Amino acid sequence: MPIATPLTTLLGIKHPVLLAPMDIIAGSRLVRSVSRAGGFGILGGGYGERAWLEQETAKLADLSAPFGIGFITW
């Protein structure tokens, strides 16, 4: 059952669940699973390693559900 909150409306998701962008642990496979389940998958961008980000975002190119990318910024 979807839960409507200001957050779910803003992000266009069914459930107020956000995946923590855990560096390389939150890869495309986990992002896809969370987003398809109605939450907001967030790819773990870490410090912005370009090759890894290109590889993982390419795997999400066909994902129609919303997702984000989280980076470590100090």
LINZIGI-V220621 format. One record per run of one state. SS is the DSSP state (A for helix, B for strand, O for the rest). FROM is the first residue (numbers start at 1). LEN is the number of residues. If there is no record, write none. Layout:
# LINZIGI-V220621
SS/FROM/LEN  SS/FROM/LEN
This chain:
# LINZIGI-V220621
O/1/5  A/6/6  O/12/6  B/18/1  O/19/9  A/28/9  O/37/3  B/40/7  O/47/3  A/50/10  O/60/7  B/67/5  O/72/3
